[in-house]
Amino acid sequence: MASASFVKLNASSSPWIGQRSFNQRPGSSSRSSAARVSVIRAGSYSEELVQTADPISRTSVSLVKTIASPGRGILAIDESNATCGKRLASIGLDNTEANRQAYRQLLLTTPGLGQYISGSILFEETLFQSTTDGKKMVDCLREQNIVPGIKVDKGLVPLPGSNNESWCQGLDGLASRSAEYYNQGARFAKWRTVVSIPCGPSALAVKEAAWGLARYAAISQDNGLVPIVEPEILLDGDHSIDTTLEVAERVWSEVFYYLAENNVMFEGILLKPSMVTPGADHKEKADPETIAKYTLTMLKRRVPPAVPGIMFLSGGQSEMEATLNLHAMNQSPNPWHVSFSYARALQNSVLKAWQGRPENVEAAQKALLTRAKANSLAQLGKYSAEGESDDAKKGMFVKGYTY
């Protein structure tokens, strides 16, 4: 592949990342104050990640920009088997591989899905699965010009020495697993870690989250996968929206510092941030315009324009809330493609329509298209909540929710 090099400035000479580290004490000399320029050599997959043939359409468009294309977003169906089992249990189904296959097959074979969905994050089981007719799940996506993605982290575990916080495991063996996922057809990856505002968050937890995300991103790019960078700031708590903004700015400053330290190519990543909202238990709720203002303020302060796409998570918001907030953020031009990477906010209505019955598959697929189209319109800044169902207005926040 090309041997082109990319020149970028380190944290101390770049305005969007030159903030003092969240865990760095005033006066610390651990990071040089002198400006340095590092030359980052393009890896063997750099052209594929950024500027050449998309493996789905085989045309000269960017893979990242295929995912971050107008009016489209990401369908996240990467729940672990245990979490998928909880979804199935909500409609009275046992957590068996056959039932998980049936549900995910319903989603991925929805006719017309590619009009609104550009990528789908899969769990490992689904990436290697086929439909009941013997077609690979990844081929179902390819046929609709939807890029297959893969969840690569191994989940959250307690972080020793922290304030009852977590860290995300999965770096061991990630390179070999990523190569295997690439060979199976995946072209982007997702790594989710979390930050808890009620727990501080501690400087240790923020640094661990940022470093883990950066190492994952570098390994992913080295193996041909576009990394989605996701430090989710949990909704849990009674804090104000101003507190969320402050924490979000600190977290993303740390994340981009370590992304730069690990020579991650910003043109070849996507972000999956939380929207800046009050804590779920805060007495004052924020309207979509306020959430959009705070969220875009955070992004403009911390995210370089080289990043192609911001694919928001819904984080327990109701289906309609997630769509309204996305719509509000797209009322004026942004430096990035601002879109969605929703799980529950796309699937809730689908499960209720399906109920595990074969005769309801068509109705469930129509429910998925309805939500996907609504968020497509929101990405374009053209959504209206008129005619939304009561179910779409019901919040889905679960305290201490785990995937």
Buried (B, 14 or more C-beta within 10 A) or exposed (E): EEEEEBEBBBBBBBEBBBBBBBBBEEEEEEBEEEEEEEEBEBBEBBBBBBBBBBBBEEEEBBBBBBBBBEBBBBBBBBBBEEBBBBBBEEBEBEBEEEBBBBBBBBBBBBEBBBBBBBBBBBBBBBBBBBBEEEBBBBEBBBEBBBBBBBBBBBBBEEBEEBEEBBBBEBBEEBBEBBBBBBEBBBBBBBBBBBBBBBBBBBBBBBBBBBBBBBBBBBBBBBBBBBBBBBBBBBBBBEBBBEBBBBBBBBBBBBBBBBBBBBBBBBBBBBBBBBBBBBBBEBEEEBEBEBBBBBBBBBBEBBBBEBBBBBBBBBBBBBBBBBBBBBBBBBEEEBBBBBBBBBBBBBBBBBBBBBBBEEEBBBBBBBBBBBBBBBBBBBBBBEBEBEEBEEBBEEEBBEEEBEB
